[in-house]
Amino acid sequence: LESTSPILLVMPTSLLFHWKKEFEKFLPSKEIYVHSGSLRLSNVEELEKKSIILTSYALLRIDQPILSKISFAATILDEAQYIKNPDSKVAEAACSLKSDFRIAMTGTPIENHWQDLWSIFYYLMPSLLDPRQEFLLRTSSGDAAYIRNCKKKVQPFLKRRKKESVDLQLPPKMQQIVWAQMTDIQQSVYEEFLKKTKQGLLKQVEKEGLGACRMQILEAILRLRQICCHPLLVDPSLEGDPKVMSGKYEQLFSDLQAVYEEGHKVLVYSQFTQMLGRMREDIEERGWKYVYLDGSVKNREELVETFQEDPETKIFLLSLKAGGVGLNLTAAEYVFFYDPWWNEAVENQAIDRAHRLGQQKKVIARRYVTAQSIEEKIMKIKEHKKSMSDTLFDDAMSMQALSLQEWYDLFTQ
């Protein structure tokens, strides 16, 4: 911080206002420049005069020609999983930056592939690990000796802290699974889709091979997950009261009613914005005050402030991708996951929007799962992976993306 060269901190757009407030709180003597908006600086000399520059991954990509000309004292990536794809433009832009020091911060260094970790270390220390193709070939094959050697290489440059190992004096966190039964109409739609699609896929795989059917398999699993959420997501022509078409949906609103009437605040996550849209309609019909965030929403700071400060705004609907990281939502005592995600680490980061410093009350996280469905299979996979995880490299072994055969088995068995 005493250097005459600027420090660059890159983060998701939603975190810009949060980081600015933190710097103003802890380093009030430093000038904080937020590099965003249409009036942002485009002159290298002017940028070089700044002490601390905050910008987003989107603008890092757009303004790479300008930012790559500056010699920074340090470049820091928050939520560094944003560069997990080394072929992406944002990863390319991050690696083009010139700096004396580089730091990458993330709660999920490996979300699905070994490549996630490789890409982050390529930004940090390009020559530390082997070239990508060799690294991926040997790690994905489960070469234990090679993996141990990689672990030795990266260990001196890792600083990993779990909540359990740091005395944060946080209130308790309770995690629950809420099992829901399908309604009759939901069961009918599910079984009809499963039967029809399975028959077609079996024939197609037999004729064209598994590799040629990848997209169809993933599409089928997606549709089954959507039916578990609400059958109208797959068949909008269904007749009847939408409020009672999905067993899980009925359970969710029963729980929301109780939480709302008791005066608690709750975060509700879903991966499907269409599902969140249906929730919005029913919440508005009940006259409940809420805020909503997905990737298209711009006024995030205002939404967070409303949820945190307004006692009448008790519900925050969020897409898991847009609202699962970075936000400080300690006003919430409940966190509801309407549909399970494959990687529990991503869900845990979302829970930590509420269970973090500043939280004064117990946090209860609930995962809503449709019994005897694709969702139950997802939960079993997650539990198996969790039992295998301990160290960072164990995480990598357990979080490997499913093979195409495993995806196919998940759908057909």
Residue, then its C-alpha position, 0 to 999 in steps of 0.5 A: l500500500e506504500s508503493t507509488s504504483p497503483i493496486l488493481l482489484v478485480m471482482p464481480t460487478s455486484l461486489l464493487f460497492h461492497w469493496k469500496k465501502e470496506f476500503e473507506k472503512f478500513l483505509p479512509s486515507k486512501e483514494i479509492y477509484v472505481h473503474s466503471g461506467s461510461l465515464r471511466l478513465s481511458n487515459v493510462e497516465e491518469l490511471e497510473k496516478k490512482s492508489i487503488i483501482l477497483t473494477s469488474y471482470a467484464l470491464l477488465r475484459i473490455d479495457q484490457p488494451i488500457l489496463s495491460k499497459i499499466s505496471f501495478a504494484a499488485t493485481i488481486l482477483d476476488e472470486a477468482q473462479y471467474i477465470k477458471n476457463p483459461d480460453s476465456k477472454v477474461a482469463e486472457a485479460a487477467c494474465s496480460l496484466k503486469s504487476d509485482f505481486r498477484i493474488a487470487m481469492t476464491g472459496t471454490p478454487i475447483e468447482n468441477h474440473w482440474q482445469d479450474l485450479w490450473s487456470i488460476f495458477y497460470y494467472l499467478m505463476p504461469s510456469l509452476l504447473d505443467p502445460r495444460q494438456e499434460f496437466l489435465l491428462r495426468t490429473s484426470s486419469g487419477d495419476a496419484a504420484y503426479i497429483r501428490n507432486c502437484k500438491k507439493k508444488v502449489q502448497p507453499f502458495l496456498k492459504r486456505r482457511k475454513k470457518e471451523s479453523v478460525d475463531l469468528q465467533l459466529p452463531p450456529k448454522m443448521q442445515q436441513i433437507v426438506w423432502a417433498q412428494m410430487t403431486d399427481i399431475q407432477q408425477s404424471v408429467y415426470e413419468e411421461f417425459l422420462k418414459k418417452t425420452k428414455q426410449g428415444l435416447l436408448k435407440q439414439v445411443e445404440k445407433e449413434g453412440l454415447g458421444a453423439c448424444r451428449m446434448q440430448i442427455l444433458e437436456a433431458i436431465l435439465r427438463l427432469r429437474q425443471i419438472c421437479c421444480h414445477p411442471l409448468l416450466v416444461d409444459p405451460s399448457l397444463e390446466g389447474d391451479p399453479k399453486v398446487m401443481s408442485g409438492k415442493y412449491e406448496q411446501l416452500f410457500s408454507d414455510l415462507q408463510a411461517v417465516y414471514e409471519e414470525g418476522h424473520k428474513v429469508l434468502v430463496y435461491s433457484q437456478f431457474t429465473q423462470m421459477l423465480g418469476r413464478m415465485r414473484e407472482d405468488i409473493e406479490e399476490r400475497g402482498w409480501k414485500y420482497v427484492y429480486l436479483d438475477g444476472s440482469v439486475k443493475n441496482r444491486e446495492e440498492l436491493v441489498e440495502t433495502f433487504q438489510e435495512d427495511p424491516e418490512t422487506k423479508i424475502f430476497l429471491l436470488s438466482l444462484k449464479a448472480g446472488g451466491v457470492g460476495l453479497n453481505l446479507t446478514a439480515a437473513e436468518y433463513v436460506f432456502f435452496y429451491d433446487p439442488w445444485w451439483n456442487e455443495a461448495v457453491e451452495n455453501q458460499a450462498i449460505d455464507r451470504a447470511h452466515r458471516l461476520g455481522q450475523q447475530k442469530k442462528v442461520i437455518a439453511r434448507r434444501y428442498v428435494t423432490a423424493q424419488s426423482i432426479e433430485e434425490k439422485i443428485m443429493k446422493i452424488k453430492e453426499h458421496k462426493k462430500s465423504m471423499s473431500d478433505t484437502l484441496f486436492d481431495d476436493a478436486m478428486s471429488m468434484q470432477a465433472l461426471s463422465l458422459q457415461e455417468w450422466y447417461d446412467l443418472f438419467t436411465q437407471 
